Amino acid sequence: MSGRTHARACPERTCVGCRERAAQSELLRIVLVEDACVPDPRGTLPGRGAYVHPVSACLDLAVRRRAFSRSFRVRGPLDTAALSRYVEQAKP
């Protein structure tokens, strides 16, 4: 053994709302389920994922910029009601 400690690098993702990079554990994964954005806090749902900070400011910015449609490569508006409820409920 060389005596070095091997610090594990944590994966980073970009928030689609504020466009800042953060550790994957600090962001909420969003997936598309039948034209609706659904929160995936465990990160186990299948499909393409988009990441956002779990605060209403970043969520509102992502919706206003149409970032979810771009991330999921779909046309038209997506339903974000379930996502908004989840973020509001998660507030301390």
Residue pairs with C-beta under 8 A, 6 or more apart in sequence:
10 23
10 24
10 25
11 23
11 24
12 21
12 22
12 23
12 24
13 21
13 22
13 23
13 24
13 27
13 51
14 20
14 21
14 22
14 51
15 21
15 22
15 27
15 51
15 52
15 53
15 58
15 62
16 50
16 51
16 52
16 62
16 65
16 67
16 68
16 70
16 71
17 52
17 53
17 57
17 58
17 59
17 60
17 61
17 62
17 65
17 67
18 53
18 57
18 58
18 61
20 53
22 53
24 51
26 53
27 51
27 52
27 53
27 54
28 39
28 40
28 41
28 51
28 52
28 53
28 54
28 86
28 87
29 39
29 40
29 41
29 43
29 45
29 49
29 50
29 51
30 37
30 38
30 39
30 40
30 49
30 50
30 51
30 52
30 68
30 83
31 37
31 38
31 40
31 45
31 46
31 47
31 48
31 49
31 50
32 38
32 47
32 48
32 68
32 72
32 74
32 78
33 45
33 47
35 74
35 76
35 78
35 79
36 78
36 79
36 80
36 81
36 82
37 68
37 78
37 79
37 80
37 82
37 83
38 45
38 82
38 83
39 82
39 83
39 86
39 87
40 49
43 49
48 71
48 72
48 73
50 62
50 67
50 68
50 71
50 72
52 58
52 59
52 62
53 59
54 87
54 90
55 87
56 84
56 87
56 88
56 91
59 80
59 83
59 84
59 87
61 67
62 68
63 80
68 78
68 80
69 75
69 76
69 77
69 78
72 78
